[in-house]
């Protein structure tokens, strides 16, 4: 059981030139962040440069029988953290990521199971982040998230994520 103030062990990096096993990453994520098990994530996959989650509405219901905005705020923040964490891992970088800023705009009620799509706000941003990481060991990236029920866009969100400098080893 997780204890406050004690970091969870990192998931070993994937072999060079291999992508993460997303099911194993999701399992680790559920151990590292206990709330993840309550979010209704059915699965995750890459679609080009986008990280896509499939989610169940039932664990995210509000008092009106539609989706709870607080759940969506947590999910959009977390999928962005996962996007950049997985991106770093694919480059053999084990660095901490924190959210610096996040916001959502609710467009339509969420009335069924849904998908969340996370993509860089600027197509050139990952390359610029990679250069910054090489030059300074730290950086920042803006990601956008969209929540869809079928083809209906229900929520747009964005977040700025900071890659902290790698911890030095004694």
N, C-alpha and C positions, 0 to 999 in steps of 0.2 A: 504494500500500500504506500502511495506517495506521501511524503512528509514535507511540510512547508520548510523552505530554506535549503532543501537538499536537491540539487539538480538531478534530473533523470539521466541515466547513461545514454550517450549518443548511439545511434544506430550505426554500425560499421558502414563505411563508404562502399559503394558498388565498385566492382572491378573497373579498371580504366577502360574507357570506351564502351561501357555498358550502362544502360538505364536502370534505375531502381525497379525492383519488384514492387509495384504499387500496392498490392495486397499486403505484403510484409510491411511496407511503410505505413499503411493504414493501421495495421495491428500495433506497431510500435507507437504510432501517434495516440492511439487509444490508451496505451499505458502511460505515455509521457504527459498527456493532457486528459485527465479523467472525464471531463465534460464531453469529449469527442464521442464516447459511447452513447450519449443521450441525444445526439444531433440527428440521427436517422440517416447517416451516410450509407447508401447501399453499395457504392463503388466509385472509383475515380479512374480516369484515363486521360491520356494526352490526345488532343486533336490539333495537330500542327503545333503552334506556339501556345495554344490554350490548354489549361488544365480544366477538366470538366468533372464535376461531381454529380451523381444521381442521388437524390434524397427523397425520403418519405415525409409526407406532411404530418401524419398522425402524431409523432413525438414533438411536433412544433406547433400544435394548435393553440389558438388563443381562446378567450371566452366567447367569441362570436362564431367559432367553428372554422375560421380561416387561419392563415399563417400568422404566427407571432413575430412582430418586428424585431424584438430582442434576439430571438433565435437567428434571424437573418443577419443582424449586425454581427453576431458572433461568427456565423458561417462565412460571411464575406471577408471578415478580417482574417479568419483562419485559412481560407483557401488561398488568400494572397501570401500569407506566411508560408504555406506549403509550396506554392509556386516557386518562390524565391529559394526556399530551402532545397527543394528538389533540383532546381537549376544549379545551385552551388554544388550540390553533391555530384551532379553529372560532370562537373569540372574538377572533381577531387578536392573540393574545399569544404572543410568542416568548420564553418564559422557561424556564430550566433546571429540571428535575425530578430529584430524587434519592429513593431508597428510604431510609426511616428505620428501618423494622422490617418483618420478614416471617417468616411461619411456615406450616407445612403440617401436615395431618393425613391420613395415608394410610388409606384405608378398604378398598380391594380392589385386587388386582393389575390392572395395565393389560395386556390381552392382545390388543389390536387397535388399529387407527387410532382416533383419539379427537378430541374437541373440548374446548376450554378456553373457559370463559365468565367474563368479568370484569364486575362490577357494583358500584356504590357500596354500602357496607354500610348506609347510611342514605339513603333517597330524598331527604331534604331537604339532604343534605351538599353536592351541587354548587352549589345556590343559596347556601348559607352560605359556601362557598369563594369564589364569585364576589363576594359582598359584602366578604369579607375582602381579596381581591385589590384591589378598588376602594379600600378604606380604607387598607391598609398595603402593598400591592404584593407580598405573600407570603401563604402559607397552607399548609394540610395537609388531606389527604383519606385516608380509610380505604376500601380496596377489597377485595372478596371475589372469590375465584376458585374455580370448580368444574371438575373434569375428569370427563368422561363417556366411556365406551365404550358406544355405543348409548344405552340408557336407564339404564345402571348408573353410579351415582356412585362414582368410585374415589378421589377426593382432594378435600379442601377446603383452601383456603389463604386467607390474608389478608395485607394489607400496608398500611403507612402511608407515604404519599408526600408529600414536601415540595416546594412550589413556591418556588423561591428568588427573591429580588427581582431585577427586571430589571437587567441591567448598565447603568450609566450611560455615556453616550457623551461623549467629551471635547469 
